Amino acid sequence: MLLTITMKGTNTQELGYLLHKNPYRAQCFDLSFGKAYVFYTEVTDSRTSAALLLELNPIDLARGKLGSKDGGLFDYVNDRPYVSSSFMSTAINRVFSTAMNGKCIKRQELANSLLELEATVFNLPVRGDKELVKEVFEPLGYNVLVRESILDEQFPEWGESNYIDLTITGKVKLSDLLNHLYVLIPVFDKQKHYYMSEDEIDKLIRHGEGWLSEHPKKNTIIRRYFDMKRSYANRAIARLLEAEAETEETEPQKETTEDKEPTEKHIPLNTQRMEAVKKAVLESGAQSVLDIGCGECKLTSMLLRETQIKRITAADVSVSVLEKAKQKLNYDRMQPFMKDKLTLIQASLMYKDKRFDGFDAACVIEVIEHMDEGRIPLFEKVLFGCAKPKTVIVTTPNKEYNDNYPTLENGTLRHKDHRFEWTRQQFGIWCQHICQEFGYTVNYINIGENDERVGTPTQGAIFTASLSALQISNL
């Protein structure tokens, strides 16, 4: 069983700090089912590769009945010592536990950074589910390369092997990469080597934090992770929904530290933000609006009251959040003319969706900072490249303004679910990239009290599609 992790770029020897494993010394770890070895196959300024090798004795496995189900000859003749399965996940957790937690005292800033990483999992047992590999890893922002082989070159009529070598590459935090591998490797083998207790639900929730609840294949992942134990899978899904509701991770419009504006004004920043966006929508002449990452639908509620708006779709990735939005909107008692305008849909910003097409305007209010920066290009293609509304309104926190919040320590983000916050210059660079890449022009809006030194707490952009871009999108 072999896993390699490669860091590319500059000063890549620092992978040793992140993994807490010396690049110039091989290490051996005793596990209950065998031994794990960590060594480096390449160490240069531009590329460093670490390998995790597991050595299992099939006789020891048979004696302990680990990974055994059928008994008899199967106990001694099987693929358990050679394939990447739950044995590999356990070894990752045992050997790289500190790195999985994102901790690195000597290089913490690097541990928090998106890095050019590549991981290769050898002999992954897909058993007819080769397409599932891309369906599982690509939504997380990885480029996926699958190397297949036939069972025996001397007997090609036997067909293809059920095992692949999988390589995933992407700009991602090392801790995220390790947690993705920990959860997803057993998904393909569907055969845990140990007895599963209720503690396994806690493990999945912990290692899937921040990504599993938004994954389009989360039900498949959870079901296969639990080796088809339906009761555990159902409880895990319910736990994920509860966690979403408690932390409101998908409700970027909720008032948090950023809304406690340190001024004498009594109008909350969130209210100012919604009013500014509503004004921009109406001035654009839009009659149909897509509210992406709608949260509890405060903006949607305001737009529903406008006679200019004939149709509005509010989209959020969380079903539980949409249910709360229905309650906030008093949907069951809503006036018929307003209810006829409104559609609530469960959808993700990361995937092309025909339901996003055909809108005059799309609003993305305090949403992008909740995404990993490495996944923003996917969002760009979905909204600006595929759906291509005539007008797109985006708002996000201005990082420079954080100095005006006395409760925020230096470098702290305004909300615990924010993955990043941009300065005005960084936001401007991104806006210009959108214009050049997708054929839009941009006007900037500033929301909240202006500080001459650092600007306003919220920065926004109104993108308008050029006529030529709209013509291309209609072809």
Residue pairs with C-beta under 8 A, 6 or more apart in sequence:
1 53
1 54
1 56
1 81
1 82
1 83
1 84
1 85
1 87
1 88
1 91
1 122
1 123
2 51
2 52
2 53
2 54
2 84
2 122
2 123
3 51
3 52
3 84
3 88
3 92
3 119
3 120
3 121
3 122
3 181
4 41
4 49
4 50
4 51
4 52
4 119
4 120
5 15
5 19
5 49
5 50
5 51
5 52
5 117
5 118
5 119
5 174
5 177
6 42
6 47
6 48
6 49
6 50
6 117
6 118
6 119
6 120
7 14
7 15
7 18
7 47
7 48
7 49
7 115
7 116
7 117
7 174
8 46
8 47
8 116
8 117
8 118
9 46
9 115
9 116
10 45
10 46
11 45
12 43
12 44
12 45
12 46
12 47
12 48
13 23
13 43
13 44
13 45
13 48
14 107
14 110
15 23
15 48
15 50
15 174
16 22
16 23
16 40
16 48
16 50
17 104
17 106
17 107
17 110
18 99
18 104
18 107
18 110
18 111
18 174
19 38
19 50
19 96
19 99
19 174
20 96
20 98
20 99
20 104
21 27
21 38
21 50
21 95
23 40
23 43
23 48
23 50
24 40
24 43
26 37
26 38
26 39
27 37
27 38
27 39
28 35
28 36
28 37
29 35
29 36
29 37
29 38
29 91
29 94
29 95
31 54
31 90
31 91
31 94
32 66
33 56
33 60
33 61
33 64
33 66
33 87
33 90
33 193
34 54
34 55
34 56
34 57
34 60
34 81
34 87
35 54
35 55
36 52
36 53
36 54
36 55
36 91
36 94
36 95
37 51
37 52
37 53
37 54
37 55
38 50
38 51
38 52
38 53
38 95
39 50
39 51
39 53
40 48
40 49
40 50
40 51
41 49
41 50
41 51
42 48
42 49
43 49
52 88
52 91
52 92
52 95
52 96
54 87
54 88
54 91
55 81
56 80
56 81
56 87
57 81
58 76
58 77
58 78
58 80
58 81
59 76
61 67
61 68
61 75
61 80
61 81
61 193
62 68
62 75
62 76
65 75
66 80
66 193
66 194
67 78
67 80
67 85
67 87
67 191
67 193
68 74
68 75
68 78
69 191
79 125
79 163
80 87
80 193
82 123
83 123
83 124
83 125
83 163
83 189
84 121
84 122
84 123
84 124
84 125
84 185
84 189
85 125
85 185
85 186
85 189
85 191
85 193
86 185
86 186
86 189
86 191
86 192
86 193
86 194
87 193
88 121
88 181
88 185
89 181
89 182
89 183
89 185
89 186
90 193
90 194
92 100
92 178
92 181
92 182
93 100
93 182
96 178
98 104
99 111
99 174
99 175
99 178
100 175
100 178
100 179
100 182
100 207
101 175
102 111
102 112
102 173
102 174
102 175
103 111
104 110
104 111
111 173
111 174
111 175
112 173
113 173
114 171
114 172
114 173
114 372
114 373
114 374
115 171
115 172
115 173
115 174
116 169
116 171
117 169
117 170
117 171
117 172
117 174
117 177
118 167
118 168
118 169
119 167
119 168
119 169
119 177
119 181
120 165
120 166
120 167
121 165
121 166
121 167
121 181
121 185
122 165
123 163
123 164
123 165
124 133
124 163
124 164
124 165
124 166
124 185
124 188
124 189
125 162
125 163
125 188
125 189
126 132
126 133
126 162
126 163
126 164
126 188
127 162
127 188
128 162
129 188
130 146
130 148
130 164
132 187
132 188
132 217
132 220
133 144
133 146
133 164
133 166
133 188
134 144
134 146
135 216
135 217
136 184
136 187
136 215
136 217
136 220
136 221
137 144
137 166
137 168
137 180
137 184
138 144
139 215
139 216
139 217
139 350
139 351
140 170
140 172
140 180
140 211
140 215
140 375
141 170
141 171
141 172
141 372
141 374
141 375
141 378
142 168
142 169
142 170
142 172
143 168
143 169
143 170
144 166
144 167
144 168
145 166
145 167
145 168
145 169
146 164
146 165
146 166
146 167
147 164
147 165
147 166
147 167
148 160
148 161
148 164
149 160
149 161
149 163
149 164
150 156
150 158
150 159
150 160
150 161
151 158
151 159
151 160
151 161
152 158
170 177
170 374
171 373
171 374
172 372
172 374
173 372
176 210
176 211
176 372
179 207
179 208
179 211
180 211
182 207
183 204
183 207
183 208
183 212
183 221
183 225
184 221
186 192
186 224
186 225
187 220
187 221
187 224
187 225
188 224
190 224
190 227
190 228
191 227
192 227
196 226
196 227
196 229
196 232
198 232
200 226
200 232
201 232
201 235
201 236
201 239
204 212
204 222
204 225
204 226
204 236
205 236
205 239
205 240
205 243
208 240
210 249
212 218
212 221
212 222
212 240
213 240
213 241
213 243
213 244
213 249
213 317
213 318
214 250
214 317
214 348
214 350
215 221
216 348
216 350
216 351
218 237
218 240
219 233
219 237
222 233
222 236
222 237
223 230
223 233
225 233
226 232
226 233
226 236
241 318
241 319
241 320
242 320
243 249
244 250
244 318
244 320
244 321
245 318
245 320
245 321
245 324
247 416
247 417
248 254
248 295
248 321
249 318
249 370
249 417
250 293
250 295
250 316
250 317
250 318
250 321
250 370
251 295
251 296
251 316
251 321
252 293
252 295
252 365
252 366
252 367
252 369
252 370
252 415
252 417
253 270
253 274
253 293
253 294
253 295
253 296
253 298
253 299
253 365
253 366
254 270
254 295
254 296
255 268
255 269
255 270
256 414
256 415
257 405
257 407
257 408
257 414
257 415
258 269
258 397
258 405
258 414
258 415
258 457
258 458
259 268
259 269
259 270
260 269
260 405
260 407
261 268
261 269
261 448
261 449
261 457
262 404
262 405
262 406
263 449
265 449
269 447
269 448
269 457
269 458
270 298
272 447
272 448
272 458
273 365
273 366
273 395
273 447
273 448
273 458
273 460
274 298
274 299
274 302
274 365
275 302
276 395
276 445
276 447
276 460
277 299
277 363
277 365
277 393
277 395
277 460
278 299
278 302
278 303
278 306
280 391
280 393
280 445
280 460
280 462
281 289
281 303
281 309
281 361
281 363
281 391
281 393
282 306
282 308
284 360
284 361
284 390
284 391
284 462
284 464
285 308
285 360
286 308
286 309
286 359
286 360
286 361
286 390
286 391
287 308
287 309
287 310
287 311
287 360
288 309
288 310
288 311
288 312
288 358
288 359
288 360
288 361
289 303
289 309
289 311
289 312
289 313
289 359
289 360
289 361
289 362
289 363
290 312
290 313
290 315
290 356
290 359
290 361
290 362
290 363
290 387
290 389
291 297
291 299
291 300
291 303
291 312
291 313
291 314
291 315
291 362
291 363
291 365
292 315
292 349
292 356
292 362
292 363
292 364
292 367
292 383
293 315
293 316
293 317
293 349
293 364
293 365
293 366
293 367
293 370
294 300
294 314
294 315
294 316
294 322
294 325
294 344
295 316
295 321
295 325
296 321
296 324
296 325
296 328
297 314
297 325
297 328
297 329
297 344
298 328
299 363
299 365
300 312
300 314
300 325
300 329
300 342
301 328
301 329
303 309
303 312
304 312
304 329
304 338
304 341
304 342
305 338
309 341
310 341
311 341
311 343
311 359
312 341
312 342
312 343
313 342
313 343
313 344
313 345
313 355
313 359
314 322
314 325
314 342
314 343
314 344
314 345
315 344
315 345
315 346
315 347
315 355
315 356
316 322
316 325
316 346
316 347
317 346
317 347
317 348
317 349
318 346
319 346
322 344
322 346
325 344
326 332
326 344
329 342
331 339
331 342
331 344
334 342
345 355
347 353
347 355
347 356
349 364
349 367
349 371
349 378
349 379
349 382
349 383
350 375
350 378
350 379
350 382
351 378
351 382
352 381
352 382
352 386
353 382
353 387
356 362
356 382
356 383
356 386
356 387
357 386
357 387
359 387
359 389
360 389
360 390
360 391
361 389
361 390
361 391
361 392
361 393
362 383
362 387
362 389
362 391
362 392
362 393
363 392
363 393
364 383
364 392
364 393
364 394
364 395
365 393
365 394
365 395
366 395
366 396
366 397
366 458
367 394
367 396
368 376
368 379
368 394
368 396
369 396
369 397
369 413
369 415
369 418
369 419
369 420
369 421
369 422
370 417
370 418
370 419
371 379
371 419
372 419
373 419
373 420
376 430
380 434
380 437
380 438
383 389
383 392
384 392
384 434
384 437
384 438
384 440
384 463
385 437
385 438
388 438
388 465
388 469
388 470
388 473
389 465
390 464
390 465
390 470
391 462
391 463
391 464
391 465
392 440
392 462
392 463
393 460
393 461
393 462
393 463
394 460
394 461
394 463
395 445
395 447
395 458
395 459
395 460
395 461
396 421
396 422
396 427
396 458
396 459
396 460
397 414
397 418
397 421
397 422
397 457
397 458
397 459
398 421
398 422
398 423
398 424
398 427
398 454
398 455
398 456
398 457
398 458
398 459
399 421
399 422
399 423
399 426
400 423
400 424
400 454
400 455
401 448
401 451
401 454
401 455
401 456
401 457
402 408
402 412
402 413
402 414
402 421
403 454
404 451
404 454
404 457
405 414
408 414
413 420
413 421
414 421
422 430
422 459
424 455
424 459
427 459
427 461
428 444
431 442
431 444
431 461
431 463
432 442
434 440
434 442
434 463
435 441
435 442
435 463
438 465
438 469
439 465
439 466
439 468
439 469
439 472
440 463
440 464
440 465
440 466
440 469
441 463
441 464
441 466
442 461
442 462
442 463
442 464
443 461
443 462
443 464
444 459
444 460
444 461
444 462
445 459
445 460
445 461
445 462
446 455
446 456
446 458
446 459
446 460
447 456
447 457
447 458
447 459
447 460
448 456
448 457
448 458
449 456
449 457
450 456
465 473
